[in-house]
Amino acid sequence: MAQGIKMKNNNEITKRRTSGIISHPDAGKTTLTEKLLLFGGAIQTAGAVKNNKIKKTATSDFMEIEKQRGISVATSVMGFEYADYTINILDTPGHKDFTEDTYRTLTAVDSVILVIDCVKGVEEQTRRLMEVCRMRHTPVIIFINKMDREGRNPFDLLDELEEELKINVTPMSWPVGMGPAFQGVFNLEKQNLQLFRPAKTGLPEDVVEIGSLKDENLREMIGDRHTLQLTEDVELINSVYEPLNPELYQDGYLAPVFFGSALNNFGVRELLETFVKIAPSPAPRKTQIREVKPAESTFSGFIFKIHANLDPNHRNRIAFCRICSGKFERNKFYYHTRLNKKMRFTNPTRFMANQKQKTEEAWPGDVVGLYDSGNFKIGDTLTEGEELYYQGIPNFSPEIFRELENKDPFKSKQLEKGIRQLTDEGVAQLFTQQPGNRKIIGTVGELQFEVIQFRLLNEYGASCSFTPLNYYKACWMTSNNEAAMKKIIRVKGRHIAYDKSGQPVFFAESPWILQTTKESYPEIEFHLSTEFNVKSNTTNIGSYA
Ligand code: G4P
């Protein structure tokens, strides 16, 4: 019996590909996701995937933002079948103010597809997101989109990717012409040419086998000028770029690059085919005591995202759980390790195509949505009884800091509860300073302050205001030298607060102050993320509070 479970389990694991899709806003992430689903047969027509974009104009309109975020619940995880594979695509908000959401989503994936706009090249968000991928050694496939537009020279784009994203690249396909003169892409591995036919729907089957670049048919199809250019380009590619080494890709050192046009379904199939072939299936994951293998028979998983339900009549939230091992089953009791509590889920959902569906079971690599009335915070682990904490759901230094002020003294309890729950959901980070229980809220974007103010009032009846604080970064401090830690806390107390786990955090007003403080306190280590925290961000390591 046990053997039987294991065999099925293995199969369910190796067929899974769980990948995040990231880009700077407008590069074409939503369009590409939709086309991937279209190729997988999960949706019938283009246009069925709602745009998960938080529009720039929404800054002053909170309800609009929430509406857009509401749409993003349904589309933030999309499962579909392609060939023998079960693919889970985790969408990420491109908007800068939700970068933390994206960082956390990246902890739940096994690989990433990065979309680049061929006109704009590497943009600000691309850089930030790739830093996180590099830190985690996440395998990355790059899709250079919008080749139907007059973009940059493809060799320049590859150089820019290598320089700016600090990753080696190798082209898998190569564009012939560009913009109005775009002819198609040449598959460097299969040595065939896919001719470009602009199409908003339908699947292109227009692949021409050419055998070699000297094939007469090639000249006929793309003309002398393009044939010559392609021949020269391919020669250069062969002399400069190594062929794809799947191991280097899987270790996060080498990114295969595809060219195409998502809007025109172009180059998407090739991307998908290579993706299922080389992207890793769920791998073992670290906990505070041991590595957990996906094929283990007992279930375990962690919460990487919590989304507040928008319906004011139903206070529950959806916690997104990434399954790491075993089989998840509806109605079975699981163990919430932080709360030391058994929990059962009667309505777990999976996200197939662009719809939420009740699910009876799920496997490693899958994401299930669990309805929650306030038990979960980001980073929580569920098991079948073992005392495990999954690692590596870090907090990053916020970039905007404000002091939270209570506007209604009769509602201070509600404010306290509200701000704790909202920060458990990951809306922002909360730091507390003593004496006086001063609350400092840190975020990466302005939008979060609007969200907090609105939700505190509407969900908890607490009104608040914010006073801007002129800080540049928050650095978590650790040290083996207790006396040194006590000293900095005494001397710099005005700029030190504690995160929710009691870890001391130094607020630096400028890069220069951070540097001089580091030099003055060599025994203290300053960290810009909680990645140093070996157990879990939910666990209190060496509290000085
Ligand atoms: P995002 O999720 O990364 O933010 O980008 P999204 O897919 O929403 O695409 C941004 C814009 O780029 C959209 O146009 C989309 O149609 C367009 N686009 C995507 N892929 C291609 C492509 O291959 N070629 C060209 N020329 N355009 C592409 P929009 O006008 O902002 O929105 P819409 O009105 O078309 O929805």
Boltz pocket constraint, residues with backbone or C-beta under 6 A from the ligand:
constraints:
  - pocket:
      binder: B
      contacts: [[A, 23], [A, 24], [A, 25], [A, 26], [A, 27], [A, 28], [A, 29], [A, 30], [A, 31], [A, 32], [A, 51], [A, 53], [A, 94], [A, 145], [A, 146], [A, 147], [A, 148], [A, 149], [A, 260], [A, 261], [A, 262], [A, 263], [A, 264]]
      max_distance: 6.0
